[in-house]
Amino acid sequence: MLGKLNKEIRHFQQQPHDFKILVLTNLVYAFVLPVIDIFVAAYVMRHSNDPSKVVIYQLTIYTGIPLTFLLNGILLKHFNIRKLYSAGMMLSGISMIIMMSLKTLDLVGIGVAGITMGLSFGFYWANRDYLALAITNDHNRNYYYGLETFFYTIIAVIIPFMIGWFIEFRGGGTDDKVNGSYRIITGAVLVITILASIVCFRGNFKNPAQKKYIFFKFHPLWYRLLSLAMLKGLAQGFLVTAPAMLIMQLLGKEGALGSAQSIGAIIAAVVMYVLGRFSKPSDRVKIFAAGLGLFFLGALFNGILFNGTGVVIFILLLLIAKPLMDLAYFPIQFKVIDIVSKIENRGEFAYIMNHEWGLYVGRFLGAGTFLALAYLVSRDAALRYAIVIIAALQLCSIFVAKKIIAEGEKLQPAEEPEEEKVTSAVAESIV
């Protein structure tokens, strides 16, 4: 066992310098991601007891992301990519500080914190995706994404469990102690983002070549993909924070939130590994349908039961369904980008940025569905039925995906090395 571990360490050490630095940067920052995704929403829920405020917070985050993609393209003309990448990581800690400093969680304060977090995500993902593309090749890209997924999975198991029970045990049931626990976590997040930025600056990362990336007319196949992106965004509108809202509403414990997320992450890791290892490109629609089906099933359990048992079942099924959907969705997206970028002779980043706007439209509609039910009916009705409505609408994605794959096969150049492209796309979908 020790010999195999040493062999893997030597293999990593043989990789290019920038490859190792990017992996280490993302490894350090990975300790922050579960905190941002889970416990900031739990903090808003605890202090406002208003699920609609959590959704508004998430919507402001999603509003900031596509705007930052635009801003990032402009700033790359004047700043090194390491500075923008580091700024994205640092802003996540600053956003949490803004949130924790609010005396009352009014909509203005939540909006400012959310937009700041959206700036963070925009800078982080825009530059991270480009660097991953630039420093890897067909020979080491599978290894790169496999390594990142391995670390992310382990961290996703450990961190939610530790933080959830840290808040619960240290909090002791009093608001002051709970708030103190969140402030300690925020301080730790800021320190980790600083460390990740220091690691990032050890790389020799170069800015991308400047090309036009704003277009308003696209190939018909791309518009079909945008419709699929919109359907995907419907769920993202509030499902990132839905587990936190449901657990805090029905169970009221951060410790339970951390445990449920950790158990789900272990199951999801096993499913992702097995499918990533053995599935074929022809299985994508089946995998996509399985993920959508599990999501709809979990939504039904939550809607029918609407208690602690229903929440746990929903979260476990969601944490399996989401990677299944991503494993199928991202290869379809990357394949379409590859095809239409060659047809229209445009850079890939133009489609990546435009795709973000497709997601945003769906996110806005998904969050709007929740808010409409919350204000017009009740908060419980929104938590109970909005997920079912959106899960049902997402089932349409199966037919849209089939249509895209069929049209893409007709447009696919005969000389393109299909096997290599599929391998790269599947590897990227695991992140």
Residue, then its C-alpha position, 0 to 999 in steps of 0.5 A: m500500500l505504501g509503495k503504491l502511494n509513493k508511486e502516485i506521489r512520484h507521478f504527481q511530482q513528474q507533472p509540469h510546474d503549473f499543473k502542480i500549482l493549479v492542483l494545489t491552489n484548488l486543493v487549498y480553496a476546496f476547503v472553502l467551497p462547502v462552507i460557501d455552498i452550505f453554511v452561509a445559507a444556513y446562517v441566513m436561514r437561522h437569523s431570518n427564518d425566511p426561506s425567501k431571503v435565502v433564495i434572494y441571496q442565491l439569486t444575487i450570487y447568480t446575477g453577479i457571476p455572468l456579469t463578472f465573466l464579462l468584467n473578467g474578459i476586460l480586466l485580462k487585458h490589463f491584469n495578470i490572470r493570477k491576480l484575478y484568480s486570487a481576487g476571486m478566492m479572496l472575495s469569497g471571504i470578504s463576502m462572508i465578512i459582509m454577511m456576518s457584520l450585518k446587524t439585521l439581515d435586510l434585503v440590501g445587506i443580503g444583496v450586497a453580500g450576494i453580489t460580492m459572492g457572485l463576483s468571487f465565483g465569476f472571477y474564480w470559475a472564469n479563470r480556473d476553467y481557462l487555466a485548467l484548459a491551458i495547462t493540461n493536454d490529452h495525455n494528462r487531463n484525465y489525471y488532472y480532473g481525476l486528482e481534483t475530484f478525489f480531493y474534492t470528494i474527501i473534503a466534501v465529506i470531512i468539512p460539512f461534518m466538522i463544521g456542522w457539529f462545531i457550530e452545534f456543540r460550541g453554540g450550546g443553543t445560544d444565539d451569541k455562541v452560534n454567531g461566534s462560531y460562524r465568525i470563527i468559521t469566517g475567519a478561517v475561510l479568509v485565512i484559507t483564501i489567503l493561503a490559496s492565493i499565495v500558492c497561486f502566485r507560485g505559478n507561471f500562468k499566462n493570460p489568454a490571447q485576446k479575442k472577441y467573445i461577445f456575439f448575438k447570433f449563433h448556430p441553431l444547435w447552440y440555441r438548442l443547448l441554451s434551452l437545455a442550459m435554461l432547464k438546468g438553471l431552473a433547478q440551480g435557482f435555489l437547489v444549492t441552498a434548498p437542503a440548508m433551508l429544508i433542514m433548518q426549517l424542519l430539523g433546525k440543526e447545523g450538525a444534522l445538515g453536516s452529517a446529511q451532506s457528508i453521507g450524501a457525498i460518500i454515496a455520490a463519490v462512489v456513483m461518480y467513480v463507477l460511472g466515470r470509469f465504466s460508462k460509454p458516450s452512448d450511455r449519456v442520455k440514460i445517465f441523464a435520465a437516471g439523474l433527472g428521475l432520482f431528482f424528481l423522486g426525491a422532490l416527490f418524497n419531500g413534497i408528500l412527507f415534508n418532514g425530517t424523513g422526507v428531507v433526508i431522503f430528498i438530500l440523499l437522492l439529490l446528492i446522487a442525482k446531481p453528479l449523474m446529471d452533470l456527468a451527462y450534461f457537460p460532455i454534451q455541452f463541450k461537444v456542442i461547443d467544439i462543433v459550433s466553434k469550428i463551424e462559426n470560427r470563434g473562440e471557445f470562451a465566447y460560448i462558455m460566457n454565453h452559456e452562463w447567460g442561458l443558465y442565468v435565465g433558468r436560475f432566475l425563473g427557478a428562483g422566481t417560482f419559489l418566491a412567487l409561491a412564498y409570497l402568494v401562498s406560503r413559505d412552506a408551500a414554496l419549500r414543499y411544491a416549488i421543487v416538485i414543479i421544477a423537477a417535473l419541468q426538468l424531465c423535459s431535458i431528456f427529450v432536448a438532450k436527445k435532439i441535441i445529440a442527434e443534430g450534433e452527430k449530423l454536424q460532426p466532422a468525419e475526420e475529428p478524433e471522436e474518442e479523444k474528444v469524448t474522453s476529455a469531455v467525460a473527464e471535465s464533467i467529473v469536476 
